[in-house]
């Protein structure tokens, strides 16, 4: 309450009544230790940061605040499972930040005075969260008077709002300390003149480089065998690069819950009954809103915007009910409520587009002659659709040239003029030229401005309870048969409708598994957190999990502990790297040792490419038409013009480089702009690098998966 009292003493504002909703769940609770620490040392420890244990109650306070903030931002919408996963991470990262960073603040002796806190609430540097909460939505202006009134009346407000403010107040010092700490670090960023000169030279010194390039892809992967010993040798040589995180690998089988023929028949029967009722419904809009999966839409639509089933029935009759129609897992009924003339025409047509092979007078003439010949054949009786499939040059050819219904304003002007000027169906007698080429056009529906108001009743064909129960029973049966990993894997050989999938090295905090959403419980099982308290071992088979419209059982097939990487855990990545090394050895052995680059390429074979790249910059590390090859670029800048490098094992293949010429960077009279640019780049990276550095030294232990 100290801050509230201080503000009240320093405020001369009139007291009034302010109605404000949920307030300022902006930052986490008091997680920074000290006398007021919420750490109570009970046995429900969700983690540890910098030696400070974080109990479940503390974490739940932060999580609840993050949740309420989400609800406020989403206008009352509750977070779903996926959103809750993000919120749990947010609350954890916030806790980690405040606990780990407090030690750094204390080392530097950073502090926040009462005057600073008042300034953050009602002074010249008001906290952004407060500004947001007290900004008038109509004007977009921050209303300081309402803020002061709110604070003066805080003790008269509901306990929920008072608690919200007290929590927010408790975090103001930490927010200011964080800002001070980050400012100190950012102000320490400095770029020397020598650094600026080197950076400018690396970016603006340009070289023209000849190269010989043999891509690794020129040798088939299947032709290069990689042994486990080779993979282990590579891993041993690059241990520092491969630090493995904890992981669990599973295989799983999903039994989908799919609507049956009986489910479809039940919906069809229901829709048939509704069709009779729909015809005499006293209020069509109410009937739709009560019986349909989607709300009533009163808009008038042209034929171009009607469902295809209705377009087949054109012209439509007002008052008539059409359907039910089965359309993509849904049954639909349509009732025409009215018709009227719209502002724009709609039409339906087919076309055959003949494009010129070259943008030259001769190419244009050849295309026109070909199109005219096709038009003449169609006039003589050739089938339009067959000709479109054979000679059409755009995406409509497979549909016999059919463009479907479309409204005015959707096609190029010349095309629309020809179609919307038509007064009857049939083949247009002349070719139509547009920027795309020459068109042979057939009008399949005369242009019309008539529009329709259509009420729609839609019901999705969804699995019934009986269908869902049958799928669950099947999953349970499979679980009963799978007593170990061997019997689990045999399930798919006995039932060809089943498919086994795998997920490698799942993270402890994973909430989804491949395409499976809401898979948190299965991940927790893989990490050994079972309701019955047993430990999950490799070879164990899980219970049946419900995930949306499918039931899933899984088997634990592997574990990976945190620490150095292993060949088993990194095999796909290591295999690709070692394979490229072996390919590089083969390519280098085959390359001639002397001659010009062109002569060497000719002797090597057709997969060797020779080219000249201009404007190669040392600071960018790329060679045009080859890709990112920093070693080869560096080698090119180390050679004199005309000197040829030895073969280089690159990122995408083996290269030889030969600089042709180098143009030095233009002299820079004032390096201030370069220094500013470099300083900005470093400053932008500062926050994330500092966070990761402090996190790395905080000895973080995240045990949330025991509880969530």
Phi, psi and omega per residue, in radians:
X1 nan -0.126 -3.051
X2 -1.007 -0.760 -3.113
X3 -1.140 -0.730 3.131
X4 -1.052 -0.797 -3.121
X5 -1.110 -0.715 3.134
X6 -1.096 -0.737 3.140
X7 -1.130 -0.731 -3.136
X8 -1.089 -0.685 -3.128
X9 -1.167 -0.604 -3.050
X10 -1.623 -0.004 -3.088
X11 -1.823 2.353 3.090
X12 -1.939 0.469 -3.047
X13 -1.503 2.616 3.121
X14 -1.183 2.608 3.126
X15 -1.517 2.384 3.126
X16 -2.619 -3.083 3.134
X17 -1.842 2.262 -3.125
X18 -2.170 2.278 3.091
X19 -1.786 1.900 -3.133
X20 -2.288 2.396 -3.104
X21 -1.347 -2.555 -3.136
X22 -0.998 2.332 -2.991
X23 -2.091 2.186 2.703
X24 0.970 0.776 2.958
X25 -1.438 1.238 -2.969
X26 -1.630 -0.744 -3.069
X27 -2.273 2.971 -3.064
X28 -1.268 3.099 -3.093
X29 -1.302 -2.966 -3.101
X30 -1.403 1.595 -3.052
X31 -1.890 0.291 -2.945
X32 -1.781 0.269 3.052
X33 1.387 -2.805 3.107
X34 1.454 -2.914 -3.056
X35 -1.063 -0.645 -3.073
X36 -1.662 0.305 -3.095
X37 -1.048 2.506 3.096
X38 -1.542 -0.047 -3.136
X39 -1.233 2.186 -3.070
X40 -2.072 -0.002 3.008
X41 1.197 0.425 3.109
X42 -1.373 -3.098 -3.035
X43 -1.473 -0.026 3.121
X44 -1.641 1.319 -3.058
X45 -1.719 2.082 -3.138
X46 -1.581 -0.189 3.130
X47 3.029 -3.109 3.133
X48 -2.537 2.372 3.136
X49 -2.341 2.117 3.109
X50 0.921 0.679 3.108
X51 1.457 -0.077 -3.125
X52 -1.687 2.111 3.133
X53 -1.370 2.439 -3.125
X54 -1.995 1.985 -3.076
X55 -1.517 2.896 -3.041
X56 -1.092 -0.707 -3.127
X57 -1.102 -0.737 3.117
X58 -1.053 -0.837 -3.126
X59 -1.101 -0.687 -3.133
X60 -1.151 -0.542 3.058
X61 -1.075 -0.836 3.124
X62 -1.101 -0.706 -3.131
X63 -1.137 -0.743 3.140
X64 -1.120 -0.681 3.109
X65 -1.142 -0.730 3.081
X66 -1.093 -0.669 3.127
X67 -1.144 -0.794 -3.133
X68 -1.140 -0.631 3.082
X69 -1.113 -0.718 3.089
X70 -1.060 -0.813 -3.120
X71 -1.067 -0.710 3.131
X72 -1.140 -0.723 -3.130
X73 -1.218 -0.521 -3.101
X74 -1.700 0.333 3.066
X75 0.965 0.823 3.042
X76 1.614 -0.097 -3.123
X77 -1.270 2.296 3.122
X78 -1.356 2.500 3.119
X79 -1.222 2.424 3.058
X80 -1.459 -3.043 -3.074
X81 -1.055 -0.721 -3.127
X82 -1.143 -0.773 3.131
X83 -1.114 -0.673 3.126
X84 -1.095 -0.590 3.072
X85 -1.078 -0.764 3.099
X86 -1.121 -0.707 -3.115
X87 -1.164 -0.646 3.091
X88 -1.097 -0.726 3.098
X89 -1.149 -0.694 3.134
X90 -1.066 -0.816 -3.136
X91 -1.116 -0.675 3.141
X92 -1.184 -0.826 -3.130
X93 -1.092 -0.616 3.110
X94 -1.156 -0.745 3.092
X95 -1.087 -0.834 3.126
X96 -0.986 -0.796 -3.098
X97 -1.046 -0.862 -3.016
X98 -1.240 -0.669 3.129
X99 -1.211 -0.857 -3.089
X100 -1.162 -0.678 -3.071
X101 -1.346 -0.418 -3.139
X102 -1.030 -0.652 3.112
X103 -1.081 -0.666 3.122
X104 -1.210 -0.702 3.103
X105 -1.081 -0.739 -3.119
X106 -1.141 -0.681 3.135
X107 -1.039 -0.651 -3.104
X108 -1.516 -0.111 -3.131
X109 1.239 0.493 3.138
X110 -1.263 2.471 -3.136
X111 -2.560 2.900 3.126
X112 -2.256 2.186 -3.123
X113 -1.507 2.893 3.083
X114 -1.080 -0.669 3.137
X115 -1.084 -0.655 3.103
X116 -1.124 -0.704 -3.127
X117 -1.147 -0.723 3.081
X118 -1.076 -0.713 3.129
X119 -1.064 -0.609 -3.129
X120 -1.262 -0.355 -3.102
X121 -1.739 -0.736 -3.048
X122 -2.420 0.203 -3.098
X123 -1.702 -2.465 -3.097
X124 -1.542 -0.215 -3.096
X125 -2.205 1.032 -3.064
X126 -1.151 2.388 -3.140
X127 -0.982 2.363 -3.116
X128 -0.996 -0.596 3.124
X129 -1.117 -0.683 3.103
X130 -1.164 -0.761 3.132
X131 -1.031 -0.724 -3.127
X132 -1.129 -0.741 -3.079
X133 -1.200 -0.505 -3.073
X134 -1.986 0.535 3.048
X135 -1.685 2.252 3.127
X136 -1.180 2.109 -3.094
X137 -1.127 -0.522 -3.109
X138 -1.297 -0.727 -3.058
X139 -1.750 -0.357 -3.073
X140 1.318 0.213 -3.094
X141 -1.811 2.442 3.077
X142 -1.242 2.262 -3.095
X143 -1.867 1.676 -3.088
X144 -1.175 -0.584 -3.123
X145 -1.074 -0.715 3.128
X146 -1.138 -0.624 3.103
X147 -1.082 -0.839 -3.114
X148 -1.122 -0.730 3.091
X149 -1.048 -0.725 -3.140
X150 -1.057 -0.807 -3.103
X151 -1.152 -0.687 -3.120
X152 -1.216 -0.425 3.139
X153 -1.822 0.201 -3.037
X154 -0.999 -0.716 -3.085
X155 -1.267 -0.102 3.088
X156 -1.728 -0.111 -3.084
X157 -1.486 2.862 3.104
X158 -0.985 2.650 -3.093
X159 -1.005 -0.593 -3.123
X160 -1.069 -0.781 3.139
X161 -1.221 -0.646 3.100
X162 -1.094 -0.783 3.134
X163 -1.096 -0.660 3.118
X164 -1.051 -0.808 -3.132
X165 -1.145 -0.764 -3.109
X166 -1.055 -0.683 3.093
X167 -1.115 -0.767 3.129
X168 -1.108 -0.746 3.137
X169 -1.032 -0.733 -3.102
X170 -1.091 -0.402 -3.084
X171 -1.680 -0.150 3.135
X172 -1.031 -0.768 3.104
X173 -1.013 -0.747 -3.130
X174 -1.122 -0.660 3.107
X175 -1.085 -0.777 -3.130
X176 -1.200 -0.693 3.092
X177 -1.063 -0.726 3.104
X178 -1.068 -0.771 3.135
X179 -1.095 -0.720 3.133
X180 -1.129 -0.767 -3.107
X181 -1.096 -0.803 3.134
X182 -1.128 -0.641 3.126
X183 -1.138 -0.702 3.106
X184 -1.048 -0.780 -3.113
X185 -1.183 -0.736 -3.123
X186 -1.182 -0.586 3.119
X187 -1.275 -0.218 3.108
X188 -1.483 -0.137 -3.142
X189 -1.184 2.234 -3.104
X190 -2.514 2.452 3.108
X191 -2.124 2.161 -3.125
X192 -1.377 2.857 3.094
X193 -1.105 -0.676 3.135
X194 -1.105 -0.703 3.101
X195 -1.101 -0.759 -3.134
X196 -1.101 -0.725 3.122
X197 -1.095 -0.798 -3.121
X198 -1.114 -0.743 3.134
X199 -1.084 -0.785 -3.124
X200 -1.111 -0.715 3.138
X201 -1.138 -0.735 -3.134
X202 -1.139 -0.574 -3.113
X203 -1.444 -0.542 -2.943
X204 -2.009 -0.122 2.959
X205 -1.368 2.158 -3.043
X206 -2.009 2.511 3.127
X207 -2.230 2.557 2.950
X208 -1.772 2.165 -2.978
X209 -2.240 2.241 2.953
X210 -1.518 2.573 -3.123
X211 -2.534 2.675 2.932
X212 -2.022 2.245 -3.043
X213 -2.324 2.198 3.041
X214 -2.068 1.878 -3.077
X215 -1.240 2.591 3.075
X216 -1.070 -0.531 -3.114
X217 -1.137 -0.223 3.116
X218 -1.246 -0.242 3.068
X219 -1.956 2.223 -3.112
X220 -1.104 2.442 3.094
X221 -1.038 -0.634 -3.094
X222 -1.164 -0.306 -3.125
X223 -1.498 -0.086 -3.102
X224 -2.116 1.935 -3.122
X225 -1.607 2.332 -3.122
X226 -2.032 2.209 -3.119
X227 -1.644 2.802 3.083
X228 -1.107 -0.571 3.103
X229 -1.122 -0.685 3.112
X230 -1.176 -0.684 3.103
X231 -1.124 -0.728 3.136
X232 -1.141 -0.688 3.130
X233 -1.116 -0.712 3.110
X234 -1.135 -0.762 -3.134
X235 -1.108 -0.710 3.120
X236 -1.087 -0.584 -3.120
X237 -1.396 -0.232 -3.092
X238 -2.291 0.662 -3.052
X239 -1.010 -0.686 -3.090
X240 -1.105 -0.382 -3.089
X241 -1.466 -0.410 -3.009
X242 -2.065 1.601 3.046
X243 -1.819 2.013 -3.049
X244 -1.472 2.430 2.971
X245 -1.607 2.812 3.131
X246 -1.067 2.465 -3.124
X247 -2.693 2.749 3.056
X248 -2.305 2.376 3.139
X249 -1.944 2.335 -3.117
X250 -2.295 2.781 2.879
X251 -2.048 2.544 -3.097
X252 -2.534 2.728 3.098
X253 -2.206 2.289 -3.135
X254 -1.942 2.349 3.038
X255 -1.832 1.861 -3.074
X256 -1.282 2.588 3.040
X257 -1.721 1.780 -3.046
X258 -2.035 2.360 3.137
X259 -0.995 2.368 -3.103
X260 -1.597 3.044 3.061
X261 -1.077 -0.633 3.102
X262 -1.126 -0.679 3.107
X263 -1.101 -0.754 3.123
X264 -1.119 -0.736 3.134
X265 -1.118 -0.655 -3.137
X266 -1.121 -0.744 3.118
X267 -1.168 -0.689 3.129
X268 -1.088 -0.723 3.112
X269 -1.121 -0.751 3.106
X270 -1.059 -0.743 -3.114
X271 -1.194 -0.596 3.096
X272 -1.105 -0.706 3.084
X273 -1.143 -0.741 3.131
X274 -1.128 -0.565 -3.141
X275 -1.063 -0.724 3.108
X276 -1.141 -0.762 3.142
X277 -1.197 -0.622 -3.105
X278 -1.073 -0.651 -3.072
X279 -1.069 -0.539 -3.076
X280 -2.036 0.272 -3.102
X281 -1.091 2.300 -3.139
X282 -1.206 -0.517 3.110
X283 -2.331 1.857 -3.083
X284 -1.135 -0.673 -3.117
X285 -1.141 -0.752 3.108
X286 -1.144 -0.687 3.132
X287 -1.047 -0.777 3.123
X288 -1.116 -0.845 -3.081
X289 -1.103 -0.504 3.139
X290 -1.427 -0.671 -2.949
X291 -1.853 -0.209 -3.032
X292 -1.803 2.736 3.051
X293 -1.311 -0.224 3.106
X294 -2.294 2.740 -3.032
X295 -1.294 2.815 3.139
X296 -1.184 2.395 3.099
X297 -2.107 2.047 -3.035
X298 -1.560 0.001 -3.049
X299 -1.143 2.590 2.997
X300 -1.523 2.429 -3.072
X301 -2.242 2.499 3.060
X302 -1.378 2.910 3.097
X303 -0.973 -0.518 3.140
X304 -1.107 -0.414 -3.074
X305 -1.874 0.093 3.134
X306 -1.514 2.720 3.029
X307 -1.059 2.600 -3.073
X308 -1.027 -0.629 -3.140
X309 -1.064 -0.652 3.117
X310 -1.310 -0.624 3.136
X311 -1.067 -0.534 3.108
X312 -1.177 -0.363 -3.067
X313 -1.720 0.037 -3.109
X314 -1.019 2.530 -0.071
X315 -1.341 2.577 -3.086
X316 -1.542 2.675 -3.099
X317 -1.879 2.197 3.131
X318 -1.054 2.363 3.131
X319 1.605 -0.236 -3.085
X320 -1.516 2.538 3.068
X321 -1.774 2.277 3.135
X322 -1.978 2.366 3.113
X323 1.960 -2.984 0.150
X324 -1.362 2.574 3.097
X325 -2.033 2.449 3.035
X326 -1.569 2.103 -3.080
X327 -2.421 1.806 3.020
X328 0.925 0.934 3.102
X329 1.401 0.219 -3.126
X330 -2.412 2.494 2.965
X331 -1.765 2.412 -3.060
X332 -2.275 2.460 2.983
X333 -2.060 2.497 3.126
X334 -2.285 2.316 3.050
X335 -2.143 2.175 -3.139
X336 -1.439 2.044 -3.076
X337 -1.622 -0.448 -3.132
X338 -3.092 2.892 3.083
X339 -2.325 2.665 3.027
X340 -2.823 2.849 3.133
X341 -1.412 2.280 3.139
X342 -1.636 -3.047 -3.106
X343 -1.477 -0.515 -3.056
X344 -2.121 2.640 3.111
X345 -1.474 2.749 2.999
X346 -2.301 2.596 -3.123
X347 -2.616 2.962 3.055
X348 -2.294 2.410 -3.089
X349 -2.664 2.872 2.992
X350 -2.158 2.729 3.114
X351 -2.604 2.837 2.978
X352 -2.163 2.059 -3.109
X353 -1.743 2.229 3.054
X354 -1.995 2.026 -3.127
X355 -1.691 2.648 3.070
X356 -1.307 2.433 3.109
X357 -1.219 -0.482 3.137
X358 -2.512 2.561 -3.126
X359 -1.439 1.060 3.131
X360 -2.296 2.799 3.087
X361 -0.941 -0.692 -3.139
X362 -1.164 -0.710 3.117
X363 -1.123 -0.720 3.113
X364 -1.109 -0.759 -3.121
X365 -1.105 -0.718 -3.138
X366 -1.126 -0.722 3.131
X367 -1.134 -0.739 -3.141
X368 -1.118 -0.724 -3.136
X369 -1.116 -0.709 3.140
X370 -1.151 -0.764 3.134
X371 -1.111 -0.714 -3.138
X372 -1.138 -0.655 3.113
X373 -1.113 -0.742 3.110
X374 -1.128 -0.752 3.125
X375 -1.033 -0.749 3.140
X376 -1.103 -0.673 3.140
X377 -1.177 -0.666 3.118
X378 -1.180 -0.693 3.079
X379 -1.064 -0.550 -3.112
X380 -1.445 -0.053 3.067
X381 2.158 -0.058 3.124
X382 -1.147 2.576 -3.113
X383 -1.281 2.172 -3.083
X384 -1.060 -0.834 -3.096
X385 -1.082 -0.728 -3.141
X386 -1.129 -0.704 3.120
X387 -1.146 -0.659 3.129
X388 -1.132 -0.750 -3.131
X389 -1.144 -0.572 -3.085
X390 -1.466 -0.682 -2.979
X391 -2.026 -0.200 -3.118
X392 -1.075 2.637 -3.063
X393 -2.144 0.262 3.090
X394 -2.245 -3.039 -3.026
X395 -1.199 -0.171 -3.121
X396 -1.520 -0.118 -3.014
X397 -1.046 -0.647 -3.110
X398 -1.229 -0.314 3.070
X399 -1.740 0.352 -3.127
X400 1.191 0.437 3.112
X401 1.499 0.021 -3.055
X402 -1.175 2.176 3.093
X403 -1.646 -0.143 -3.066
X404 1.233 -2.977 3.072
X405 -1.385 2.500 3.062
X406 -2.648 2.632 -3.133
X407 -1.625 2.823 3.099
X408 -1.059 2.472 3.129
X409 1.721 -0.030 -3.097
X410 -1.758 -0.261 -3.104
X411 -2.026 2.961 3.114
X412 -1.167 2.644 -2.993
X413 -0.953 -0.807 -3.092
X414 -1.078 -0.672 -3.131
X415 -1.177 -0.803 -3.116
X416 -1.144 -0.675 -3.133
X417 -1.022 -0.731 -3.124
X418 -1.181 -0.720 -3.052
X419 -1.357 -0.836 -3.067
X420 -1.375 -0.076 2.998
X421 -1.602 -0.075 -3.112
X422 -1.321 2.559 -3.136
X423 -2.013 -0.045 3.122
X424 -2.693 2.848 3.117
X425 -1.352 2.833 3.087
X426 2.146 -3.125 -3.078
X427 -1.304 2.309 3.032
X428 -1.299 2.412 -2.996
X429 -1.288 -0.342 -3.074
X430 -2.113 2.700 3.022
X431 -1.178 2.659 3.055
X432 -2.089 2.158 -3.117
X433 -1.736 2.291 3.037
X434 -2.291 -3.103 3.114
X435 -1.132 -0.280 -3.137
X436 -1.506 -0.423 -3.096
X437 2.532 -2.639 -3.121
X438 -1.840 2.323 -3.075
X439 -1.997 2.343 2.910
X440 -1.779 2.137 -2.950
X441 -2.091 2.404 3.049
X442 -2.169 2.120 3.113
X443 -1.408 2.116 -3.128
X444 -1.863 -0.226 3.008
X445 -2.613 2.186 -3.067
X446 -1.078 2.419 3.107
X447 -0.934 2.411 -3.129
X448 -2.511 2.606 3.049
X449 -1.816 0.082 -3.112
X450 -1.225 2.364 3.104
X451 -2.161 2.817 -3.035
X452 -2.280 2.423 2.958
X453 -1.699 2.061 -3.006
X454 -2.175 2.205 3.023
X455 -1.606 2.319 -3.064
X456 -2.079 2.341 2.981
X457 -2.001 2.082 -3.105
X458 -2.156 2.378 3.052
X459 -2.356 2.146 3.118
X460 -1.270 2.533 3.061
X461 -1.471 1.767 -3.057
X462 -1.979 2.705 3.126
X463 -1.100 2.385 3.079
X464 -1.379 2.977 3.074
X465 -1.034 -0.656 3.140
X466 -1.128 -0.719 3.119
X467 -1.137 -0.740 3.132
X468 -1.120 -0.725 3.132
X469 -1.132 -0.626 3.123
X470 -1.160 -0.705 3.113
X471 -1.139 -0.723 3.128
X472 -1.122 -0.710 3.126
X473 -1.098 -0.680 3.119
X474 -1.144 -0.746 3.122
X475 -1.090 -0.704 3.118
X476 -1.154 -0.644 3.098
X477 -1.105 -0.761 3.112
X478 -1.082 -0.721 3.128
X479 -1.093 -0.640 3.126
X480 -1.168 -0.566 -3.131
X481 -1.387 -0.445 -3.075
X482 -1.599 1.612 -3.105
X483 -1.606 -0.309 3.103
X484 -2.713 -3.091 -3.063
X485 -1.100 -0.671 -3.117
X486 -1.119 -0.831 3.141
X487 -1.223 -0.511 3.072
X488 -1.091 -0.807 -3.106
X489 -1.211 -0.443 3.140
X490 -1.334 -0.227 -3.123
X491 -1.033 -0.691 -3.072
X492 -1.321 -0.340 3.083
X493 -1.416 -0.492 3.122
X494 -1.428 -0.536 -3.119
X495 -2.192 1.806 -3.048
X496 -1.214 -0.192 3.108
X497 -1.396 -0.205 -3.127
X498 -1.600 2.648 3.107
X499 -2.337 2.235 3.118
X500 -1.633 2.332 3.109
X501 -2.178 2.846 -3.138
X502 -2.250 2.673 3.060
X503 -2.358 2.057 -3.025
X504 -1.688 2.428 2.985
X505 0.886 0.957 3.089
X506 -1.127 2.373 3.082
X507 -1.240 2.615 -3.120
X508 -1.016 -0.551 -3.081
X509 -1.686 0.115 -3.077
X510 -1.031 2.435 3.131
X511 -1.963 -0.219 3.079
X512 -2.297 2.754 3.120
X513 -2.291 1.906 -3.009
X514 0.910 -2.132 -3.131
X515 -1.537 -0.039 -3.123
X516 -1.399 2.073 3.056
X517 -1.627 2.892 3.132
X518 0.927 0.765 -3.096
X519 -1.765 0.336 -3.036
X520 -1.025 -0.762 -3.099
X521 -1.119 -0.607 3.123
X522 -1.202 -0.667 3.100
X523 -1.144 -0.746 3.125
X524 -1.084 -0.663 3.076
X525 -1.067 -0.759 -3.125
X526 -1.070 -0.507 3.119
X527 -1.591 0.119 2.998
X528 1.650 0.176 -3.126
X529 -1.694 1.575 -3.091
X530 -1.821 2.539 3.120
X531 -0.990 -0.566 -3.104
X532 -1.535 0.053 3.061
X533 1.481 -0.013 -3.133
X534 -1.380 2.747 3.138
X535 -1.616 2.336 3.111
X536 -1.378 2.279 -3.140
X537 -2.063 2.748 3.078
X538 -0.993 2.253 -3.102
X539 1.788 -0.269 3.120
X540 -1.240 2.617 3.112
X541 -1.973 2.389 -3.054
X542 -1.368 3.001 2.934
X543 -1.284 -3.125 3.114
X544 -1.505 2.233 3.107
X545 -1.935 2.385 3.062
X546 -1.615 2.156 -3.138
X547 -2.325 1.626 -3.107
X548 1.141 -2.183 -3.129
X549 -1.733 0.786 3.036
X550 -2.794 2.687 3.081
X551 -1.960 2.375 -2.960
X552 -2.238 2.397 2.940
X553 -2.160 2.590 -3.054
X554 -2.356 2.808 3.044
X555 -2.255 2.366 3.085
X556 -1.406 2.115 -3.050
X557 -1.979 -0.177 3.138
X558 -2.993 2.680 3.081
X559 -2.248 2.598 3.059
X560 -2.339 2.145 -3.131
X561 -1.566 2.731 -3.126
X562 -1.174 2.439 3.134
X563 2.504 -2.543 3.139
X564 -1.188 2.542 3.129
X565 -1.195 2.764 3.103
X566 -2.115 2.751 3.109
X567 -1.044 -0.726 -3.116
X568 -1.089 -0.721 -3.095
X569 -1.351 -0.392 -3.063
X570 -2.026 0.273 -2.954
X571 -0.991 -0.816 -3.118
X572 -1.042 -0.787 -3.117
X573 -1.174 -0.815 -3.141
X574 -1.114 -0.666 -3.127
X575 -1.059 -0.739 -3.141
X576 -1.118 -0.719 -3.119
X577 -1.208 -0.798 3.140
X578 -1.164 -0.667 3.111
X579 -1.036 -0.743 3.111
X580 -1.140 -0.628 3.075
X581 -1.087 -0.759 3.135
X582 -1.165 -0.668 3.078
X583 -1.114 -0.719 3.127
X584 -1.049 -0.709 3.117
X585 -1.082 -0.765 3.120
X586 -1.094 -0.784 -3.100
X587 -1.131 -0.773 -3.115
X588 -1.123 -0.624 3.131
X589 -1.176 -0.541 -3.101
X590 -1.489 -0.438 -3.096
X591 -1.143 2.396 3.042
X592 -1.076 2.677 -3.081
X593 -1.621 -0.152 -3.097
X594 -2.567 2.996 -3.124
X595 1.814 3.011 3.073
X596 -1.265 2.910 3.117
X597 -1.037 -0.686 3.137
X598 -1.130 -0.715 3.141
X599 -1.177 -0.697 3.131
X600 -1.131 -0.710 3.131
X601 -1.141 -0.720 -3.128
X602 -1.095 -0.697 3.134
X603 -1.251 -0.580 -3.107
X604 -1.206 -0.828 -3.115
X605 2.416 3.140 -2.989
X606 -1.190 -0.330 -3.105
X607 -1.436 -0.132 3.082
X608 -1.475 2.206 -3.092
X609 -1.927 2.367 3.065
X610 -2.064 2.325 -3.139
X611 -2.680 3.022 3.089
X612 -2.178 2.183 -3.127
X613 -1.924 2.270 3.121
X614 -1.809 2.788 3.078
X615 1.001 0.720 3.048
X616 -1.395 2.222 -3.116
X617 -1.964 2.360 -3.122
X618 -1.072 -0.668 -3.074
X619 -1.290 -0.154 -3.115
X620 -1.847 -0.447 2.995
X621 1.256 0.218 -3.090
X622 -2.034 2.618 3.053
X623 -2.026 2.069 3.133
X624 -0.899 2.401 3.129
X625 1.260 0.013 3.059
X626 -2.062 -0.894 3.118
X627 2.183 -2.833 -3.087
X628 -1.347 1.925 -3.111
X629 -2.436 1.278 -3.030
X630 -1.090 -0.625 -3.128
X631 -1.155 -0.769 -3.139
X632 -1.135 -0.688 3.115
X633 -1.133 -0.783 3.109
X634 -1.051 -0.716 3.120
X635 -1.112 -0.681 -3.128
X636 -1.097 -0.677 -3.134
X637 -1.330 -0.248 3.118
X638 -1.556 -0.173 -3.103
X639 -1.749 2.782 3.028
X640 -1.519 2.791 3.130
X641 -0.992 2.286 3.131
X642 1.613 -0.264 3.094
X643 -1.388 2.461 -3.116
X644 -1.908 2.353 3.140
X645 -1.362 2.915 2.935
X646 -1.325 2.986 3.126
X647 -1.112 2.412 -3.074
X648 -2.084 2.251 3.027
X649 -1.391 1.838 -3.042
X650 -1.711 -2.948 -3.123
X651 -1.277 -0.717 -3.052
X652 -2.014 -0.063 -3.127
X653 3.046 -3.013 3.111
X654 -1.674 2.377 -3.101
X655 -2.269 2.651 2.826
X656 -2.154 2.401 -3.128
X657 -2.168 2.612 -3.139
X658 -2.507 1.836 -3.134
X659 -1.126 2.397 3.105
X660 -1.673 -0.829 3.134
X661 -2.773 2.780 3.108
X662 -2.318 2.298 3.097
X663 -1.899 1.963 -3.102
X664 -1.075 2.706 3.090
X665 -1.105 2.425 3.086
X666 -1.014 2.546 3.138
X667 -1.106 2.412 3.128
X668 -1.923 2.026 -3.108
X669 -1.213 -0.642 -3.088
X670 -2.278 2.005 -3.110
X671 -1.530 0.159 -3.084
X672 -1.045 -0.749 -3.116
X673 -1.136 -0.668 3.134
X674 -1.172 -0.759 3.120
X675 -1.088 -0.714 3.122
X676 -1.096 -0.745 3.138
X677 -1.074 -0.803 3.136
X678 -1.134 -0.706 3.131
X679 -1.105 -0.699 3.114
X680 -1.117 -0.726 3.118
X681 -1.057 -0.772 -3.126
X682 -1.199 -0.675 3.137
X683 -1.117 -0.690 -3.136
X684 -1.121 -0.509 -3.131
X685 -1.550 -0.146 -2.975
X686 -1.072 -0.889 -3.032
X687 -0.987 -0.884 -3.080
X688 -1.165 -0.660 -3.129
X689 -1.196 -0.706 3.116
X690 -1.131 -0.772 -3.141
X691 -1.032 -0.817 -3.112
X692 -1.156 -0.633 -3.136
X693 -1.156 -0.793 -3.133
X694 -1.207 -0.670 3.096
X695 -1.070 -0.698 -3.107
X696 -1.123 -0.492 -3.108
X697 -1.728 0.084 -3.088
X698 -1.634 -0.006 3.123
X699 0.879 1.004 -3.044
X700 -1.302 2.294 3.034
X701 -2.139 1.996 -3.081
X702 -1.848 1.863 -3.139
X703 -1.941 0.414 -3.094
X704 -1.075 -0.472 -3.095
X705 -1.132 -0.231 3.043
X706 -1.225 -0.429 -3.018
X707 -2.011 -0.401 -3.057
X708 -2.277 nan nan
